[in-house]
Amino acid sequence: MPSLPEACDNKYGDDDTVVTEVSCIALQLRRSGRPRLPSVLILADCEIEEAGEDGEVEKRCEGVRELDISKNKLKHWDEVCAIVNKLKHWDEVMHLLAYSPRLEELHVCMNDYHKLTRSDRKFPTVTRVHFNNNPADDWEQIEILGEVFPKLEALVLAECPIAELPASGRYSDVFPCLKYLSLNATKVADWATVYNINYFPQLSELRLCSCPLYECYTLQYYELVALHGELSPLVDISLKPTKEVHVKVVYEDQVLPYTFNVYLRVLDVKKMLEPRLGLPANKMRLFYEDCGFDGCPAYAPEEIKINTKQLYTFNVHSGDNFIVDSK
């Protein structure tokens, strides 16, 4: 079975002039002696069984922003980690930002960031940063994001192991414009940290679900009845999802408005998109993007791989996005 470098050679060849059709274009320096691989590297269903030699993996992953290694034959997480650890780190991201003068939104999720590097550079165009699922647990590291992005309005820290926002934090100095903060599934466990959130001068929306903060609240229904007695319902509330949602479908340079019934299956959606996108349903990769504050996604786009699922199971709302890519 091939390693990742061998799979790259098999799919993209060893000729430096290889041309590959992808959904986005990256300009890279021409280097002789190895293939010029796309920044979105798709190696799905290539029978990869192992990472390969560290040096070769690092060469192949240089310049790669997104890597798809689904439907392969990797059996051990050590092999996956050996690949992921060779992808971009924070210094390279800073270099990339310097060449993106109009960038407004940055996703650096799941990149194994423990510590960030302080920089004299500032990027005032970036107003939304997704930093979720990184192992950084020190709030001083998060303040570096505020220093680098002085106009930050939305910050997603979901699934980061942050336990404390200190009262001594420089909230007004480094987060003067922050309006939206997600601390979902962090390690916040005490109300003192929640009170310190008041130090953000402009914050108007906070997400704080699935945290240890709520573990001490174990009051059951019968205890509530014993304290307050039986209460009659105030209103008849229907918890059924909205039957239709107004969303946007993004494919290459197209942004198309659609209205979907929430009971449609994913396969039904793909078939509806076929004639307009000119892409067969079985060649589509469909991603769901849950948009929260001012259209800012609450999480990074998630690929929908089960065609039989109905849209309401993703808790789809009007204003959300569906992103289409070709296999």
C-alpha positions as CSV (number, residue, x, y, z in Angstrom):
1,M,0.0,0.0,0.0
2,P,1.3,3.5,-0.8
3,S,2.5,6.1,1.7
4,L,1.3,9.7,1.4
5,P,4.3,10.9,-0.7
6,E,3.8,7.9,-3.0
7,A,0.1,8.7,-3.3
8,C,1.0,12.3,-4.3
9,D,3.3,11.0,-7.0
10,N,0.7,8.5,-8.3
11,K,-2.0,11.1,-8.5
12,Y,-0.2,14.2,-9.5
13,G,2.9,12.8,-11.2
14,D,6.5,13.7,-10.8
15,D,6.6,16.2,-13.7
16,D,7.0,19.8,-12.5
17,T,4.7,21.0,-15.2
18,V,1.7,19.0,-14.1
19,V,-1.6,20.8,-14.2
20,T,-4.4,19.7,-11.9
21,E,-8.0,20.9,-12.0
22,V,-9.0,22.1,-8.5
23,S,-11.7,24.3,-7.1
24,C,-9.2,27.1,-6.2
25,I,-5.9,28.3,-7.5
26,A,-2.7,28.8,-5.5
27,L,0.4,30.6,-6.9
28,Q,3.6,29.0,-5.7
29,L,7.3,29.4,-6.4
30,R,8.4,26.9,-9.0
31,R,10.8,24.4,-7.6
32,S,12.5,21.8,-9.7
33,G,12.8,18.2,-8.7
34,R,9.3,17.7,-7.2
35,P,5.7,18.1,-8.3
36,R,3.9,21.5,-7.9
37,L,1.0,20.4,-5.8
38,P,-2.3,22.4,-5.2
39,S,-2.8,24.1,-1.9
40,V,-6.1,22.1,-1.6
41,L,-4.6,18.6,-1.8
42,I,-7.2,15.8,-2.3
43,L,-5.9,12.3,-1.7
44,A,-9.2,10.6,-0.9
45,D,-9.6,6.9,-1.8
46,C,-5.9,6.5,-2.6
47,E,-5.3,3.4,-0.4
48,I,-2.8,5.3,1.8
49,E,-1.8,3.0,4.7
50,E,1.0,5.0,6.3
51,A,2.4,8.5,6.5
52,G,5.8,7.8,5.0
53,E,9.2,9.2,5.8
54,D,9.1,12.5,7.7
55,G,11.2,14.4,5.2
56,E,9.2,13.3,2.3
57,V,5.9,14.1,4.0
58,E,7.1,17.6,4.9
59,K,8.1,18.3,1.3
60,R,4.7,17.2,0.0
61,C,2.8,19.2,2.7
62,E,4.7,22.4,2.1
63,G,2.2,25.0,0.8
64,V,-0.8,22.8,1.5
65,R,-3.7,24.6,3.2
66,E,-6.3,21.8,3.1
67,L,-5.7,18.1,3.0
68,D,-8.4,15.4,2.3
69,I,-7.2,11.9,3.2
70,S,-10.7,10.4,3.7
71,K,-11.5,6.8,2.5
72,N,-8.0,5.5,2.9
73,K,-6.5,2.6,4.8
74,L,-4.9,4.4,7.7
75,K,-5.3,2.3,10.9
76,H,-3.4,4.2,13.5
77,W,-3.8,7.8,14.8
78,D,0.0,8.0,14.9
79,E,0.1,8.0,11.2
80,V,-2.5,10.7,10.9
81,C,-0.6,12.9,13.5
82,A,2.6,12.4,11.5
83,I,0.9,13.9,8.5
84,V,-1.0,16.7,10.3
85,N,2.2,17.9,12.2
86,K,3.8,18.7,8.8
87,L,1.1,21.2,7.8
88,K,1.4,24.9,8.2
89,H,2.2,26.6,11.6
90,W,1.6,30.1,12.9
91,D,4.7,31.8,11.4
92,E,3.6,30.7,7.9
93,V,0.1,32.0,8.6
94,M,1.5,35.4,9.5
95,H,3.5,35.4,6.2
96,L,0.4,34.6,4.3
97,L,-1.6,37.4,6.0
98,A,1.0,39.9,4.9
99,Y,0.0,39.1,1.3
100,S,-3.8,39.2,2.0
101,P,-4.4,43.0,2.5
102,R,-8.2,42.6,2.2
103,L,-8.7,39.5,4.3
104,E,-11.7,39.7,6.6
105,E,-12.1,36.2,8.0
106,L,-9.5,33.7,9.2
107,H,-10.0,30.0,10.0
108,V,-7.1,28.4,11.9
109,C,-9.0,25.6,13.6
110,M,-7.5,22.3,14.8
111,N,-3.9,23.3,14.0
112,D,-2.4,22.2,17.4
113,Y,-1.6,25.7,18.5
114,H,-0.3,25.7,22.1
115,K,1.5,29.0,21.9
116,L,1.4,31.9,19.5
117,T,4.2,34.1,18.4
118,R,3.9,37.8,19.2
119,S,4.4,40.1,16.2
120,D,4.7,43.8,15.5
121,R,2.5,43.3,12.5
122,K,-1.2,44.2,12.7
123,F,-4.0,43.2,10.3
124,P,-6.9,45.6,10.8
125,T,-9.0,44.2,8.0
126,V,-9.5,40.9,9.8
127,T,-12.7,41.1,11.9
128,R,-13.6,37.4,12.4
129,V,-11.2,34.6,13.6
130,H,-12.1,30.9,14.2
131,F,-9.5,29.5,16.6
132,N,-11.6,26.5,17.8
133,N,-10.2,23.1,18.8
134,N,-6.7,24.3,19.4
135,P,-4.8,23.2,22.6
136,A,-4.0,26.7,23.8
137,D,-5.2,27.1,27.4
138,D,-3.5,30.3,28.5
139,W,-5.6,33.5,28.1
140,E,-2.4,35.5,27.4
141,Q,-2.0,33.5,24.2
142,I,-5.5,34.5,23.2
143,E,-4.7,38.1,23.8
144,I,-2.0,37.8,21.1
145,L,-4.9,37.4,18.6
146,G,-6.3,40.7,19.8
147,E,-2.9,42.4,19.3
148,V,-2.5,41.1,15.8
149,F,-6.2,41.7,14.8
150,P,-7.0,45.1,16.5
151,K,-10.5,45.4,14.8
152,L,-11.6,41.9,15.8
153,E,-15.4,41.7,16.2
154,A,-16.0,37.9,16.4
155,L,-13.8,35.3,18.0
156,V,-14.6,31.6,18.2
157,L,-12.7,29.6,20.9
158,A,-15.0,26.6,21.1
159,E,-13.3,23.4,22.3
160,C,-10.1,25.1,23.4
161,P,-9.1,24.0,27.0
162,I,-9.4,27.6,28.4
163,A,-10.4,27.5,32.0
164,E,-10.0,31.1,33.1
165,L,-10.4,34.6,31.9
166,P,-8.4,36.6,34.5
167,A,-9.6,39.8,36.0
168,S,-6.2,41.3,35.1
169,G,-6.7,40.7,31.4
170,R,-6.2,43.6,28.9
171,Y,-9.7,43.3,27.5
172,S,-10.2,47.0,26.6
173,D,-6.7,47.3,25.1
174,V,-6.6,44.2,22.9
175,F,-10.3,43.5,22.2
176,P,-11.8,47.0,21.9
177,C,-14.2,46.0,19.1
178,L,-15.1,42.4,20.1
179,K,-18.9,41.9,19.9
180,Y,-19.2,38.1,19.7
181,L,-17.3,35.4,21.7
182,S,-17.8,31.7,21.6
183,L,-16.5,29.7,24.6
184,N,-18.6,26.6,23.9
185,A,-17.1,23.3,25.2
186,T,-14.2,25.1,26.9
187,K,-13.0,24.3,30.5
188,V,-14.7,27.3,32.1
189,A,-15.9,26.0,35.5
190,D,-16.5,29.1,37.7
191,W,-18.7,32.2,37.6
192,A,-15.8,34.5,38.4
193,T,-14.6,33.9,34.9
194,V,-18.0,34.6,33.5
195,Y,-18.2,37.9,35.4
196,N,-14.8,38.9,34.0
197,I,-16.4,38.8,30.5
198,N,-18.0,42.2,31.5
199,Y,-14.6,43.8,30.9
200,F,-15.0,43.5,27.1
201,P,-16.1,47.0,26.2
202,Q,-18.3,46.1,23.2
203,L,-19.3,42.5,23.8
204,S,-23.0,41.8,23.0
205,E,-23.2,38.1,22.4
206,L,-21.6,35.2,24.3
207,R,-21.9,31.5,23.7
208,L,-21.1,29.3,26.7
209,C,-22.6,25.8,26.2
210,S,-21.2,22.4,27.2
211,C,-18.8,23.7,29.9
212,P,-18.0,22.3,33.4
213,L,-19.6,25.5,34.7
214,Y,-23.0,23.7,34.6
215,E,-22.0,20.3,36.1
216,C,-23.1,21.3,39.6
217,Y,-26.6,22.0,38.5
218,T,-28.3,18.7,39.0
219,L,-31.7,19.8,40.1
220,Q,-34.4,17.3,38.8
221,Y,-38.0,17.9,37.9
222,Y,-39.4,16.5,41.0
223,E,-37.2,18.8,43.1
224,L,-38.5,21.8,41.2
225,V,-42.1,20.7,41.8
226,A,-41.3,20.3,45.5
227,L,-40.0,23.8,45.7
228,H,-42.5,25.6,43.5
229,G,-45.4,23.3,43.0
230,E,-47.0,22.2,39.8
231,L,-47.1,25.0,37.2
232,S,-49.5,25.3,34.4
233,P,-48.0,26.0,31.0
234,L,-48.1,29.6,30.1
235,V,-48.3,29.1,26.3
236,D,-48.6,26.2,23.9
237,I,-45.1,26.1,22.4
238,S,-44.3,24.1,19.3
239,L,-40.7,22.8,19.1
240,K,-41.1,21.6,15.5
241,P,-38.4,23.1,13.2
242,T,-39.3,25.7,10.6
243,K,-40.4,23.9,7.4
244,E,-38.4,26.1,5.0
245,V,-35.1,27.9,5.3
246,H,-33.6,30.5,3.1
247,V,-29.9,29.8,2.5
248,K,-27.0,30.5,0.2
249,V,-25.3,27.9,-2.0
250,V,-21.6,28.7,-2.7
251,Y,-19.9,26.9,-5.6
252,E,-16.6,28.2,-7.1
253,D,-17.4,31.9,-7.8
254,Q,-21.1,31.6,-7.6
255,V,-23.3,32.5,-4.6
256,L,-26.9,31.3,-5.2
257,P,-30.0,31.9,-3.0
258,Y,-32.1,28.8,-2.4
259,T,-35.1,27.9,-0.3
260,F,-35.0,24.3,1.0
261,N,-37.6,22.3,2.9
262,V,-35.9,21.1,6.1
263,Y,-37.2,17.5,5.5
264,L,-35.2,17.2,2.3
265,R,-32.4,14.6,2.4
266,V,-28.9,15.6,1.5
267,L,-29.2,13.5,-1.7
268,D,-32.3,15.5,-2.7
269,V,-30.5,18.7,-2.2
270,K,-27.6,17.6,-4.4
271,K,-30.1,16.5,-7.2
272,M,-31.8,19.9,-7.0
273,L,-28.4,21.6,-7.5
274,E,-27.3,19.4,-10.4
275,P,-28.9,21.3,-13.3
276,R,-27.9,24.8,-12.1
277,L,-24.3,23.9,-11.1
278,G,-23.7,21.5,-14.0
279,L,-22.2,19.0,-11.6
280,P,-23.5,15.5,-11.1
281,A,-24.8,14.7,-7.6
282,N,-22.3,11.8,-7.2
283,K,-19.5,14.2,-7.9
284,M,-20.5,16.8,-5.2
285,R,-19.0,17.3,-1.8
286,L,-21.5,19.3,0.3
287,F,-20.4,21.4,3.4
288,Y,-22.8,23.0,5.9
289,E,-21.8,26.3,7.4
290,D,-23.8,27.3,10.5
291,C,-23.8,31.1,10.5
292,G,-24.1,32.9,13.8
293,F,-23.4,36.5,14.7
294,D,-23.8,38.9,11.7
295,G,-23.3,36.0,9.3
296,C,-20.2,34.8,11.1
297,P,-20.0,31.0,11.1
298,A,-20.2,29.5,14.6
299,Y,-17.9,26.7,13.5
300,A,-15.8,25.9,10.5
301,P,-17.8,24.3,7.5
302,E,-18.6,20.7,8.2
303,E,-18.8,18.2,5.3
304,I,-22.0,16.2,5.1
305,K,-21.1,12.7,4.1
306,I,-24.4,10.9,4.8
307,N,-26.8,11.4,1.9
308,T,-29.8,10.0,3.7
309,K,-29.8,12.6,6.5
310,Q,-32.5,15.3,6.5
311,L,-31.6,18.9,6.7
312,Y,-33.4,19.6,10.0
313,T,-31.0,17.2,11.8
314,F,-28.2,19.8,11.3
315,N,-30.4,22.5,12.9
316,V,-30.3,24.5,9.7
317,H,-31.5,28.2,10.0
318,S,-32.2,30.8,7.4
319,G,-29.0,32.7,6.6
320,D,-26.8,29.6,6.8
321,N,-24.6,28.5,3.9
322,F,-24.1,25.3,1.9
323,I,-20.7,25.1,0.1
324,V,-20.3,22.7,-2.9
325,D,-17.0,21.3,-4.0
326,S,-16.3,18.8,-6.7
327,K,-14.7,15.4,-5.9
